[in-house]
Amino acid sequence: MIGVIGKKMGMTQVFDEIGRIVPVTVVKVVPNMVVGVKTADKDGYNAVLIGVYERKKSRVTKPFAGQFPESVAPTRILREFRDFEKEVQIGQAIDASVLDGVRFVDVMAKSKGKGFQGVVKRWSFEGGRATHGSKFHREPGSTGNSTYPHHSFKNIKMPGHMGNERVTMLNLKVVRVDAEKGVVLIRGALPGPRNCDVLIRKSIKKS
């Protein structure tokens, strides 16, 4: 699995090879540092630890700093990529060129938080009539049972906190990789607000 961590910069549009406009999201690939390499002989599986955004030494505890070798400074974000398809070494920096030749990717990010929302906005409930005298407009309605058991079951769609959760979008097309500028153009919209951190990996379902 090939992957990098980047920052969502915003959306724009580019022209493809036949002159069609393609909406793309620009992702700036921040410096990805190889923090550790796990092997099947020692750890039971093969993986590469990637860290981004160096942290101040005064804000790092000793147990957290123990994960990093002496030659690598502790980072704020630490992610693991299993079965990394390219040979890397500890202390090596990975840039956008690692995605050269990759056609489709999966993107993971934390979605925008929308606070506490009702069932109409959160779950797209239709609601009741808006006419005079209807006493049922945007309420969720009954959630219990008329017979045993006399309680509501788990996982019922109800009002609550919406957004601010990890979202994975699969099979997004890579339109362009610019290693010099350190950006990746991905077709369509990505989850999360502008300037949020996104994890890009080679698609596991589509090649």
C-alpha positions as CSV (number, residue, x, y, z in Angstrom):
1,M,0.0,0.0,0.0
2,I,1.4,3.4,-1.0
3,G,0.2,6.5,0.8
4,V,1.1,10.0,2.0
5,I,-0.4,12.6,4.3
6,G,-1.3,16.0,2.9
7,K,-3.2,19.1,3.6
8,K,-6.4,20.0,1.7
9,M,-5.9,23.4,0.1
10,G,-9.2,23.9,-1.8
11,M,-10.9,23.2,-5.1
12,T,-10.2,24.4,-8.6
13,Q,-10.7,23.1,-12.2
14,V,-8.4,22.0,-14.9
15,F,-8.7,20.9,-18.5
16,D,-8.1,17.3,-19.5
17,E,-6.5,16.0,-22.6
18,I,-9.6,16.6,-24.8
19,G,-10.5,20.0,-23.4
20,R,-13.1,19.1,-20.8
21,I,-13.3,20.9,-17.5
22,V,-12.6,18.6,-14.5
23,P,-13.3,19.8,-11.0
24,V,-10.4,18.9,-8.7
25,T,-9.3,19.2,-5.1
26,V,-5.8,20.4,-4.5
27,V,-3.9,18.5,-1.8
28,K,-0.5,19.8,-0.7
29,V,1.8,17.0,0.3
30,V,3.6,18.1,3.5
31,P,7.0,16.6,4.3
32,N,6.4,12.9,5.2
33,M,9.2,11.5,7.4
34,V,9.7,7.8,7.7
35,V,9.8,7.2,11.5
36,G,10.0,3.4,11.6
37,V,9.9,0.3,9.5
38,K,8.2,-2.9,10.8
39,T,9.1,-6.3,9.5
40,A,7.3,-9.7,9.6
41,D,10.3,-11.3,11.3
42,K,10.3,-8.9,14.2
43,D,6.8,-7.4,14.4
44,G,4.7,-10.1,12.7
45,Y,3.8,-7.9,9.7
46,N,5.3,-5.4,7.3
47,A,4.5,-1.7,7.7
48,V,6.0,1.8,7.5
49,L,5.4,4.5,10.1
50,I,5.0,8.0,8.7
51,G,5.2,11.2,10.7
52,V,4.3,14.7,9.8
53,Y,4.5,18.1,11.6
54,E,7.4,18.2,14.0
55,R,6.5,18.9,17.6
56,K,8.3,21.0,20.2
57,K,10.4,19.0,22.6
58,S,8.7,20.7,25.6
59,R,5.4,19.3,24.5
60,V,6.5,15.7,24.1
61,T,6.3,13.2,26.9
62,K,9.0,10.6,27.3
63,P,6.8,7.6,26.4
64,F,5.6,9.3,23.2
65,A,9.2,10.3,22.3
66,G,10.3,6.7,22.8
67,Q,8.6,5.7,19.6
68,F,11.0,7.8,17.5
69,P,14.7,7.0,16.8
70,E,17.3,9.5,17.8
71,S,17.8,10.8,14.3
72,V,14.1,11.7,13.8
73,A,12.3,14.4,15.7
74,P,8.9,13.6,17.3
75,T,5.9,14.5,15.1
76,R,2.4,15.5,15.8
77,I,0.7,13.0,13.5
78,L,1.9,9.4,13.2
79,R,0.3,6.9,10.8
80,E,1.1,3.4,9.8
81,F,0.9,2.1,6.2
82,R,1.0,-1.7,6.0
83,D,2.7,-3.5,3.1
84,F,4.3,-0.4,1.7
85,E,5.2,-1.1,-1.9
86,K,8.4,0.9,-2.1
87,E,11.7,0.5,-0.3
88,V,12.2,3.2,2.3
89,Q,14.6,3.9,5.2
90,I,14.2,5.5,8.5
91,G,14.8,9.3,8.2
92,Q,13.8,9.3,4.5
93,A,11.4,12.0,3.4
94,I,8.5,11.0,1.1
95,D,7.0,13.5,-1.3
96,A,4.2,13.6,-3.9
97,S,6.2,11.7,-6.4
98,V,5.4,8.5,-4.5
99,L,1.9,8.7,-6.2
100,D,3.3,8.7,-9.7
101,G,1.6,6.1,-11.8
102,V,-1.3,5.7,-9.3
103,R,-4.7,6.1,-11.0
104,F,-7.1,5.8,-8.2
105,V,-6.8,6.6,-4.5
106,D,-8.8,6.4,-1.2
107,V,-8.9,9.6,0.9
108,M,-9.5,9.7,4.6
109,A,-10.2,12.8,6.6
110,K,-12.3,14.2,9.5
111,S,-15.5,15.7,8.2
112,K,-16.8,19.1,9.0
113,G,-18.6,19.4,12.4
114,K,-22.2,20.5,12.2
115,G,-23.1,20.4,15.9
116,F,-26.3,19.1,17.3
117,Q,-28.9,18.5,14.5
118,G,-32.4,17.1,14.2
119,V,-33.5,14.1,12.2
120,V,-34.5,16.1,9.1
121,K,-31.0,17.4,8.6
122,R,-29.0,14.6,10.1
123,W,-30.9,11.6,8.6
124,S,-32.9,13.3,5.7
125,F,-36.3,12.5,7.3
126,E,-39.1,13.8,5.3
127,G,-41.1,15.2,8.2
128,G,-44.8,15.8,8.4
129,R,-47.2,18.2,6.7
130,A,-46.5,21.9,7.1
131,T,-50.1,22.9,7.0
132,H,-52.1,24.5,9.8
133,G,-53.2,22.0,12.4
134,S,-50.6,19.4,11.6
135,K,-48.9,18.9,15.0
136,F,-46.1,16.9,13.3
137,H,-43.5,18.9,11.3
138,R,-39.9,18.0,12.0
139,E,-40.2,15.7,15.0
140,P,-38.7,12.2,14.8
141,G,-41.8,10.5,15.9
142,S,-42.2,7.5,18.2
143,T,-39.0,5.4,18.9
144,G,-40.4,2.9,21.3
145,N,-42.5,-0.3,21.0
146,S,-46.2,-0.7,21.8
147,T,-45.5,-4.2,23.2
148,Y,-42.6,-5.9,25.0
149,P,-39.8,-4.8,25.3
150,H,-40.9,-1.4,26.3
151,H,-37.8,0.5,25.3
152,S,-36.1,1.9,22.3
153,F,-33.5,-0.3,20.5
154,K,-30.0,0.8,19.9
155,N,-28.9,2.5,16.7
156,I,-32.2,4.2,16.0
157,K,-31.9,7.3,13.9
158,M,-32.4,10.2,16.3
159,P,-31.2,13.8,16.8
160,G,-27.6,14.2,17.9
161,H,-24.1,15.3,17.0
162,M,-23.5,15.5,13.3
163,G,-20.1,15.4,11.5
164,N,-16.6,15.7,12.9
165,E,-16.0,12.0,12.3
166,R,-13.6,10.1,10.1
167,V,-14.8,9.6,6.5
168,T,-13.2,7.5,3.8
169,M,-13.9,8.2,0.2
170,L,-13.0,5.3,-2.2
171,N,-11.9,5.1,-5.8
172,L,-11.2,8.8,-6.4
173,K,-9.3,9.5,-9.7
174,V,-5.9,11.1,-9.6
175,V,-5.9,13.8,-12.3
176,R,-2.3,15.1,-11.9
177,V,0.7,14.8,-9.6
178,D,3.1,17.7,-9.5
179,A,6.2,16.6,-7.6
180,E,8.0,20.0,-8.1
181,K,5.1,21.9,-6.4
182,G,4.3,19.1,-4.1
183,V,0.6,18.9,-4.9
184,V,-1.8,16.2,-6.0
185,L,-5.0,17.0,-8.0
186,I,-7.8,14.6,-7.2
187,R,-11.1,14.6,-9.1
188,G,-14.1,15.7,-7.1
189,A,-14.6,16.9,-3.5
190,L,-12.9,15.6,-0.4
191,P,-14.2,15.4,3.1
192,G,-13.2,18.0,5.7
193,P,-12.7,21.7,5.8
194,R,-10.0,23.7,4.1
195,N,-6.5,23.2,5.5
196,C,-7.4,19.9,7.2
197,D,-5.1,16.9,7.1
198,V,-6.0,14.1,4.7
199,L,-4.5,10.7,4.3
200,I,-4.1,9.5,0.7
201,R,-3.5,5.8,-0.1
202,K,-3.6,3.8,-3.2
203,S,-7.0,2.4,-3.8
204,I,-7.6,-1.0,-2.4
205,K,-10.6,-1.8,-4.7
206,K,-9.7,-0.2,-8.0
207,S,-6.3,-0.1,-9.8
